Amino acid sequence: MSKYLIINADDFGYNPQQTKAIDELMRGKLITSTSLMTVAPDAANAAELARLGGYPVGVHLTINSDDSKNRWQSNSGAPSLSEKGMGLYESQVGLALHARRRDVRAELEAQYNFISSRGVEVDHADNHCATLYGINGRRFYIDAYNFCAEHSLPYRFPKTPGFLSRQIDREAPGVIKCFQKIIVGVGERRGVGLLDDLVSNPWSMDRIKDYDTLRKYYLDAVENCIDGVTEIFMHPAYPIDDKPGEWTKRVYELRLLQSGDLLEAARRNNIELVSWSVFRDLGKI
């Protein structure tokens, strides 16, 4: 069986620093995919750059806000997704307690329309902060899969448990693996294309320490790619003066992607670099 690798940059449109980084990586053919965050401040600019560049773009489905002071606003205006009129919930608990599934479904549709109405074809869907994966106790994953099935979109969710084990830095417990199989089954019954594996470094800067540590993590991931379709996703960005600390990880990711080292490692290991259109090409959707 062949090995295929998607290298995706998340959070296109998050802010000007992120938009600039991803646009440059796309133009330089240093990544194979990106996903646009339609509720973020620079989303309209990112969509226009994607249209002009003809970039392979997914919708980065987002129903929470990273910014507590300047809350992101939903695209649909769905009332249950807004915390006391301020904007999207920052708290995952608040979101899980108050969001209505019909409002979630309406928001997913609105985010898709935000991109497609600007002349950009959406080639996949993925999710910000795992709000649609069921880990918050809500069955939003059903709404995400129904949305993907309706639009013939593959979805970011891995069929194998390696991602879960890497995220918690140990073998995933049986109950988690069982839950994953259930989530996978829900998608497969709807004909939604799913990844064979998924890779993203889960460490904080306290553990990463330096650029070389992060670089080795991702090079090892490429070396150990399994058969099928694997996605590596990062959040590359330029520095922000008032955001030291964890933002540095995004700066390191940009540096790594600019180096082309991952592309070279993939070629050296006979791994085909692809966008999410590989699911259509392989007849998986």
DRENDO-1510 file (C-alpha; in Angstrom, 1 decimal, always signed):
<recs>
REC; n; res; u; v; w
REC; 1; MET; +0.0; +0.0; +0.0 .
REC; 2; SER; +1.2; +3.5; -0.8 .
REC; 3; LYS; +2.0; +6.3; +1.7 .
REC; 4; TYR; +0.5; +9.8; +1.3 .
REC; 5; LEU; +1.3; +12.8; +3.4 .
REC; 6; ILE; -0.7; +16.0; +3.7 .
REC; 7; ILE; +1.2; +18.9; +5.3 .
REC; 8; ASN; -1.5; +21.3; +6.5 .
REC; 9; ALA; -1.3; +24.8; +8.1 .
REC; 10; ASP; -4.2; +25.5; +10.4 .
REC; 11; ASP; -5.6; +28.8; +11.5 .
REC; 12; PHE; -5.4; +30.7; +8.1 .
REC; 13; GLY; -6.9; +34.1; +9.0 .
REC; 14; TYR; -6.2; +33.9; +12.7 .
REC; 15; ASN; -4.3; +37.2; +12.6 .
REC; 16; PRO; -2.1; +39.0; +10.1 .
REC; 17; GLN; +1.0; +37.2; +11.4 .
REC; 18; GLN; -0.5; +33.8; +10.7 .
REC; 19; THR; -2.1; +34.8; +7.4 .
REC; 20; LYS; +1.2; +36.2; +6.1 .
REC; 21; ALA; +3.1; +33.1; +7.1 .
REC; 22; ILE; +0.7; +30.6; +5.5 .
REC; 23; ASP; +0.3; +32.7; +2.4 .
REC; 24; GLU; +4.1; +32.6; +1.9 .
REC; 25; LEU; +4.3; +28.9; +2.6 .
REC; 26; MET; +1.6; +28.2; +0.1 .
REC; 27; ARG; +3.2; +30.4; -2.6 .
REC; 28; GLY; +6.5; +28.7; -2.0 .
REC; 29; LYS; +4.9; +25.2; -2.3 .
REC; 30; LEU; +6.3; +24.4; +1.2 .
REC; 31; ILE; +2.9; +23.0; +2.5 .
REC; 32; THR; +0.3; +21.1; +0.6 .
REC; 33; SER; -2.9; +22.4; +2.3 .
REC; 34; THR; -4.3; +25.0; +4.7 .
REC; 35; SER; -7.6; +25.4; +6.6 .
REC; 36; LEU; -9.3; +28.7; +7.0 .
REC; 37; MET; -10.7; +30.0; +10.3 .
REC; 38; THR; -13.7; +32.0; +9.3 .
REC; 39; VAL; -14.6; +33.5; +12.7 .
REC; 40; ALA; -11.1; +34.9; +13.2 .
REC; 41; PRO; -10.2; +38.6; +12.6 .
REC; 42; ASP; -8.2; +38.2; +9.4 .
REC; 43; ALA; -10.4; +35.6; +7.7 .
REC; 44; ALA; -11.7; +37.8; +4.8 .
REC; 45; ASN; -8.1; +38.7; +3.9 .
REC; 46; ALA; -7.1; +35.0; +4.0 .
REC; 47; ALA; -10.0; +34.0; +1.8 .
REC; 48; GLU; -9.0; +36.5; -0.8 .
REC; 49; LEU; -5.4; +35.3; -0.8 .
REC; 50; ALA; -6.7; +31.8; -1.2 .
REC; 51; ARG; -8.9; +32.8; -4.1 .
REC; 52; LEU; -6.1; +34.6; -5.8 .
REC; 53; GLY; -3.6; +31.8; -5.3 .
REC; 54; GLY; -6.0; +29.0; -6.0 .
REC; 55; TYR; -4.9; +27.3; -2.8 .
REC; 56; PRO; -6.2; +23.9; -1.5 .
REC; 57; VAL; -8.3; +25.1; +1.4 .
REC; 58; GLY; -10.4; +23.4; +4.1 .
REC; 59; VAL; -12.8; +25.0; +6.6 .
REC; 60; HIS; -11.4; +25.0; +10.1 .
REC; 61; LEU; -14.7; +24.6; +11.9 .
REC; 62; THR; -14.5; +26.8; +15.0 .
REC; 63; ILE; -17.3; +27.1; +17.6 .
REC; 64; ASN; -15.2; +28.6; +20.5 .
REC; 65; SER; -13.1; +31.7; +20.9 .
REC; 66; ASP; -9.4; +31.8; +21.8 .
REC; 67; ASP; -9.5; +35.5; +22.7 .
REC; 68; SER; -11.3; +36.2; +26.0 .
REC; 69; LYS; -11.1; +40.0; +25.6 .
REC; 70; ASN; -12.1; +40.3; +22.0 .
REC; 71; ARG; -14.4; +37.4; +21.5 .
REC; 72; TRP; -14.7; +36.0; +18.0 .
REC; 73; GLN; -18.3; +36.2; +16.6 .
REC; 74; SER; -20.1; +33.3; +15.0 .
REC; 75; ASN; -20.8; +33.5; +11.3 .
REC; 76; SER; -24.4; +32.4; +11.8 .
REC; 77; GLY; -25.4; +34.5; +14.8 .
REC; 78; ALA; -26.7; +31.3; +16.4 .
REC; 79; PRO; -27.8; +32.4; +19.9 .
REC; 80; SER; -26.8; +29.4; +22.0 .
REC; 81; LEU; -23.2; +29.7; +20.7 .
REC; 82; SER; -22.8; +33.2; +22.2 .
REC; 83; GLU; -22.0; +33.8; +25.9 .
REC; 84; LYS; -24.3; +36.6; +27.1 .
REC; 85; GLY; -24.0; +38.4; +23.8 .
REC; 86; MET; -20.2; +38.8; +24.1 .
REC; 87; GLY; -19.3; +36.3; +21.4 .
REC; 88; LEU; -18.3; +32.6; +21.1 .
REC; 89; TYR; -17.6; +30.8; +24.4 .
REC; 90; GLU; -13.9; +30.7; +25.5 .
REC; 91; SER; -14.7; +28.0; +28.0 .
REC; 92; GLN; -15.2; +24.5; +26.6 .
REC; 93; VAL; -17.4; +23.7; +29.6 .
REC; 94; GLY; -19.7; +26.7; +28.9 .
REC; 95; LEU; -19.9; +25.7; +25.2 .
REC; 96; ALA; -20.8; +22.1; +26.1 .
REC; 97; LEU; -23.5; +23.2; +28.6 .
REC; 98; HIS; -25.2; +25.8; +26.4 .
REC; 99; ALA; -24.7; +25.0; +22.7 .
REC; 100; ARG; -27.7; +23.6; +20.9 .
REC; 101; ARG; -27.0; +21.0; +18.1 .
REC; 102; ARG; -29.2; +22.8; +15.6 .
REC; 103; ASP; -27.2; +26.0; +16.2 .
REC; 104; VAL; -23.9; +24.1; +15.8 .
REC; 105; ARG; -25.1; +22.6; +12.5 .
REC; 106; ALA; -26.2; +26.1; +11.3 .
REC; 107; GLU; -22.8; +27.5; +12.2 .
REC; 108; LEU; -20.9; +24.8; +10.3 .
REC; 109; GLU; -22.9; +25.6; +7.2 .
REC; 110; ALA; -22.3; +29.4; +7.7 .
REC; 111; GLN; -18.6; +28.8; +7.9 .
REC; 112; TYR; -18.6; +26.8; +4.8 .
REC; 113; ASN; -20.6; +29.5; +3.0 .
REC; 114; PHE; -18.2; +32.2; +4.2 .
REC; 115; ILE; -15.4; +30.5; +2.2 .
REC; 116; SER; -17.4; +29.2; -0.8 .
REC; 117; SER; -19.2; +32.5; -1.4 .
REC; 118; ARG; -15.8; +34.2; -1.8 .
REC; 119; GLY; -14.9; +32.0; -4.8 .
REC; 120; VAL; -12.8; +29.5; -2.9 .
REC; 121; GLU; -13.5; +25.7; -3.2 .
REC; 122; VAL; -13.5; +23.9; +0.2 .
REC; 123; ASP; -11.7; +20.6; -0.1 .
REC; 124; HIS; -12.0; +19.3; +3.5 .
REC; 125; ALA; -13.1; +20.1; +7.0 .
REC; 126; ASP; -11.2; +20.0; +10.3 .
REC; 127; ASN; -11.9; +21.3; +13.8 .
REC; 128; HIS; -10.4; +23.9; +16.1 .
REC; 129; CYS; -9.8; +22.7; +19.7 .
REC; 130; ALA; -11.5; +19.3; +19.2 .
REC; 131; THR; -14.9; +20.8; +20.1 .
REC; 132; LEU; -16.6; +18.5; +17.5 .
REC; 133; TYR; -15.0; +15.3; +18.5 .
REC; 134; GLY; -17.2; +14.3; +21.4 .
REC; 135; ILE; -14.7; +14.7; +24.2 .
REC; 136; ASN; -16.8; +17.4; +25.7 .
REC; 137; GLY; -19.7; +15.0; +26.2 .
REC; 138; ARG; -21.7; +16.3; +23.3 .
REC; 139; ARG; -22.5; +14.5; +20.1 .
REC; 140; PHE; -21.4; +17.4; +17.9 .
REC; 141; TYR; -19.4; +14.8; +15.9 .
REC; 142; ILE; -22.7; +13.6; +14.4 .
REC; 143; ASP; -23.4; +17.1; +13.1 .
REC; 144; ALA; -19.9; +17.5; +11.8 .
REC; 145; TYR; -20.2; +14.2; +9.9 .
REC; 146; ASN; -23.6; +15.1; +8.5 .
REC; 147; PHE; -22.2; +18.4; +7.3 .
REC; 148; CYS; -19.3; +16.7; +5.6 .
REC; 149; ALA; -21.5; +14.0; +4.0 .
REC; 150; GLU; -23.8; +16.7; +2.6 .
REC; 151; HIS; -20.8; +18.6; +1.0 .
REC; 152; SER; -18.8; +15.5; +0.1 .
REC; 153; LEU; -15.9; +16.6; +2.3 .
REC; 154; PRO; -13.3; +14.4; +4.0 .
REC; 155; TYR; -12.8; +15.1; +7.7 .
REC; 156; ARG; -9.8; +15.3; +10.0 .
REC; 157; PHE; -10.2; +12.3; +12.3 .
REC; 158; PRO; -7.8; +9.4; +12.4 .
REC; 159; LYS; -8.8; +5.8; +12.0 .
REC; 160; THR; -5.8; +4.4; +13.9 .
REC; 161; PRO; -5.0; +5.1; +17.6 .
REC; 162; GLY; -1.5; +6.3; +17.2 .
REC; 163; PHE; -2.5; +10.0; +17.3 .
REC; 164; LEU; -4.3; +9.5; +20.7 .
REC; 165; SER; -1.2; +7.8; +22.2 .
REC; 166; ARG; +1.1; +10.5; +21.0 .
REC; 167; GLN; -1.2; +13.2; +22.4 .
REC; 168; ILE; -1.2; +11.7; +25.9 .
REC; 169; ASP; +2.4; +10.4; +25.6 .
REC; 170; ARG; +1.5; +6.8; +26.5 .
REC; 171; GLU; -0.6; +4.0; +25.1 .
REC; 172; ALA; -4.2; +5.1; +24.8 .
REC; 173; PRO; -6.4; +3.3; +27.3 .
REC; 174; GLY; -8.9; +0.7; +26.0 .
REC; 175; VAL; -11.9; +2.9; +26.7 .
REC; 176; ILE; -10.5; +5.7; +24.6 .
REC; 177; LYS; -9.7; +3.4; +21.7 .
REC; 178; CYS; -13.2; +2.0; +21.9 .
REC; 179; PHE; -14.7; +5.6; +21.8 .
REC; 180; GLN; -12.4; +6.3; +18.8 .
REC; 181; LYS; -13.8; +3.3; +17.0 .
REC; 182; ILE; -17.3; +4.5; +17.6 .
REC; 183; ILE; -16.5; +8.0; +16.2 .
REC; 184; VAL; -14.8; +6.5; +13.2 .
REC; 185; GLY; -17.8; +4.2; +12.6 .
REC; 186; VAL; -20.2; +7.1; +12.6 .
REC; 187; GLY; -18.2; +8.8; +9.9 .
REC; 188; GLU; -17.7; +5.7; +7.8 .
REC; 189; ARG; -21.4; +4.9; +7.8 .
REC; 190; ARG; -22.0; +8.3; +6.3 .
REC; 191; GLY; -19.3; +7.8; +3.6 .
REC; 192; VAL; -17.0; +10.5; +5.0 .
REC; 193; GLY; -13.4; +10.1; +4.1 .
REC; 194; LEU; -11.1; +9.9; +7.2 .
REC; 195; LEU; -7.4; +9.9; +7.8 .
REC; 196; ASP; -5.4; +6.8; +8.5 .
REC; 197; ASP; -3.1; +8.8; +10.9 .
REC; 198; LEU; -2.8; +12.3; +12.2 .
REC; 199; VAL; +0.3; +14.0; +13.6 .
REC; 200; SER; +0.7; +17.3; +15.5 .
REC; 201; ASN; +3.1; +18.0; +18.3 .
REC; 202; PRO; +1.2; +18.4; +21.6 .
REC; 203; TRP; +4.0; +19.7; +23.8 .
REC; 204; SER; +4.2; +23.1; +25.4 .
REC; 205; MET; +7.3; +25.2; +25.1 .
REC; 206; ASP; +8.4; +24.0; +28.6 .
REC; 207; ARG; +9.1; +20.7; +27.0 .
REC; 208; ILE; +10.1; +21.7; +23.5 .
REC; 209; LYS; +12.8; +24.0; +24.8 .
REC; 210; ASP; +14.4; +24.7; +21.4 .
REC; 211; TYR; +13.8; +24.5; +17.6 .
REC; 212; ASP; +15.8; +21.4; +17.1 .
REC; 213; THR; +13.6; +19.4; +19.5 .
REC; 214; LEU; +10.5; +20.3; +17.5 .
REC; 215; ARG; +12.3; +19.6; +14.2 .
REC; 216; LYS; +13.3; +16.2; +15.3 .
REC; 217; TYR; +9.7; +15.4; +16.4 .
REC; 218; TYR; +8.3; +16.0; +13.0 .
REC; 219; LEU; +11.2; +14.4; +11.1 .
REC; 220; ASP; +10.7; +11.3; +13.1 .
REC; 221; ALA; +7.0; +11.5; +12.3 .
REC; 222; VAL; +7.7; +11.5; +8.6 .
REC; 223; GLU; +10.2; +8.7; +8.9 .
REC; 224; ASN; +7.5; +6.6; +10.7 .
REC; 225; CYS; +4.5; +7.3; +8.4 .
REC; 226; ILE; +2.2; +4.4; +8.1 .
REC; 227; ASP; +0.5; +3.2; +4.9 .
REC; 228; GLY; -2.4; +5.2; +3.7 .
REC; 229; VAL; -3.1; +8.9; +4.2 .
REC; 230; THR; -1.4; +10.8; +7.0 .
REC; 231; GLU; -1.8; +14.5; +7.9 .
REC; 232; ILE; +0.7; +16.6; +9.7 .
REC; 233; PHE; -0.8; +19.9; +10.9 .
REC; 234; MET; +0.9; +22.9; +12.4 .
REC; 235; HIS; +0.1; +26.5; +13.1 .
REC; 236; PRO; +3.0; +28.5; +11.5 .
REC; 237; ALA; +3.1; +32.2; +12.2 .
REC; 238; TYR; +5.5; +35.2; +12.4 .
REC; 239; PRO; +6.4; +36.6; +15.9 .
REC; 240; ILE; +4.1; +38.9; +17.8 .
REC; 241; ASP; +5.9; +41.2; +20.2 .
REC; 242; ASP; +3.3; +40.9; +23.0 .
REC; 243; LYS; +2.9; +37.2; +22.6 .
REC; 244; PRO; +6.1; +35.5; +23.8 .
REC; 245; GLY; +6.1; +32.0; +25.3 .
REC; 246; GLU; +3.7; +29.6; +23.6 .
REC; 247; TRP; +3.5; +31.7; +20.4 .
REC; 248; THR; +7.2; +30.8; +19.9 .
REC; 249; LYS; +6.1; +27.3; +19.0 .
REC; 250; ARG; +4.2; +28.7; +16.0 .
REC; 251; VAL; +7.4; +30.7; +15.0 .
REC; 252; TYR; +9.4; +27.5; +15.2 .
REC; 253; GLU; +6.9; +25.7; +13.1 .
REC; 254; LEU; +7.1; +28.4; +10.4 .
REC; 255; ARG; +10.9; +28.1; +10.5 .
REC; 256; LEU; +10.7; +24.3; +10.0 .
REC; 257; LEU; +8.2; +24.5; +7.1 .
REC; 258; GLN; +10.3; +27.2; +5.5 .
REC; 259; SER; +13.4; +24.9; +5.6 .
REC; 260; GLY; +11.7; +22.3; +3.4 .
REC; 261; ASP; +13.1; +19.6; +5.6 .
REC; 262; LEU; +9.8; +17.8; +5.9 .
REC; 263; LEU; +9.3; +17.7; +2.1 .
REC; 264; GLU; +12.8; +16.3; +1.6 .
REC; 265; ALA; +12.2; +13.7; +4.3 .
REC; 266; ALA; +9.0; +12.6; +2.6 .
REC; 267; ARG; +10.7; +12.3; -0.8 .
REC; 268; ARG; +13.6; +10.3; +0.8 .
REC; 269; ASN; +11.1; +7.8; +2.2 .
REC; 270; ASN; +9.0; +7.5; -1.0 .
REC; 271; ILE; +6.0; +9.2; +0.6 .
REC; 272; GLU; +3.8; +11.1; -1.9 .
REC; 273; LEU; +3.0; +14.7; -0.9 .
REC; 274; VAL; -0.6; +15.4; -1.5 .
REC; 275; SER; -3.5; +17.8; -0.6 .
REC; 276; TRP; -6.9; +16.7; +0.7 .
REC; 277; SER; -8.0; +16.1; -2.9 .
REC; 278; VAL; -6.2; +12.7; -2.6 .
REC; 279; PHE; -9.5; +11.4; -1.1 .
REC; 280; ARG; -11.3; +12.2; -4.3 .
REC; 281; ASP; -8.5; +10.9; -6.4 .
REC; 282; LEU; -8.4; +7.6; -4.5 .
REC; 283; GLY; -12.2; +7.3; -4.6 .
REC; 284; LYS; -12.6; +7.6; -0.9 .
REC; 285; ILE; -15.4; +10.1; -1.0 .
</recs>
